[in-house]
């Protein structure tokens, strides 16, 4: 299971996976094109929605992955819901945005 951290490159018309957080066989892994940039953005303790306690990625990896989409959700950078590889829209790390009928709008794969 993994979560993709996606950048919307609006002017270029594509979405790019900036980082991927995976949880397999009890281990949390992180991959990105530039760990020095993306690791501090993604892998820091997140406040729990219910208790406001901090959830640390190394202590509660599954719960941490569930929180990522609630904490990284902007128009430029956002996190997918946890999903299996076979369900991944970002299998090749880059997805073209599809135009919509509205002026200056693009359909985003959320």
N, C-alpha and C positions, 0 to 999 in steps of 0.2 A: 504494500500500500504506500502511496506517496501523495504529496501536495506539491503542486507547481506554483512557483512565484513568478507571475507573468507581468511583463512590461508592455503597455500599449504604446506603440510607436505610431501615433495618429497621422503625422504628416507622411510618413513612409507607407502607411497602410498595412501594417502587419503587427502581430503580437509575437513576442519573443520570451521564451522561458529564461529568466535571469538566474533562477536557482531551483533546485528540487530537493525536498526533504523527504526521505524514505524511512519506513519502519518495516524491517524484515527480520524474522527470526530473533526478535527481542532486541534488535540493535537499530539505533537511529543513525542515519547517514545523511551527509550533506554534499551536494555537488553544484558547482556553478562555474561560469567562465572566468570569474575573478573573485576568489574567496576573500581577498582582503577588503573588497567592497561589500559583498553580499552577506558574508557570515555575520558581521555585527548588525546588519539590518534585520536579519531573519532569526538568528539563533540567540535570542536574549530572553530572559524570563518574561512571561506574559501574565497579566492579572486574570484570575479565574472570574468568569462571568457571575457566578453565584456568591462567592465568598470574598472576592478581592485579594485572596492569597495569591502569591506569585507561583506560577507553574514553570519549573525549570525543565528545559528540553532533555537534559541528561538524567533527571530523576523520574519524570513522568512523560516519556516520549509520546505515547498514544494520545494522552489528554492534550499535550502541547500541540500535536498535529491537528486535533479537532479545533483548537482555539485560533490557529493561524488565519483561517478565512474570516474570522470575526474581527481580527486586529489589523490585518493588511487588506484594506478594501478601498482603494482610491481609484481615481479615473486614470492614473498613470501606472500604478503598481497595485496588484491584487493577488490574492491567494485562492486557488481552487479548493473545493471540498476534497477531503481525502478520497482517493479512488485507486482502483487496481490498474495496472499497466494496460490491460486489454481494453479498458474504458477510457484511456487517455486521449484527449483531443490534441495534445501537444507531443505526440510521439516523436516528431522530428524537430522539436524545439522551436519551430517557427510556423505560424499560421497566418495566412492572408486574411485581412478583414474584408467582409462582404459589404458592398454599398447598399444603402436603403433608399427609400423614396424621398426622405426629408433632406433638405439642403444642409450640407456640412455634417451629416451624421453617418456613422458607420455601425454596422452590426458587430457586436463583440461577442466572442465565444465564452460567456460566463456560465 
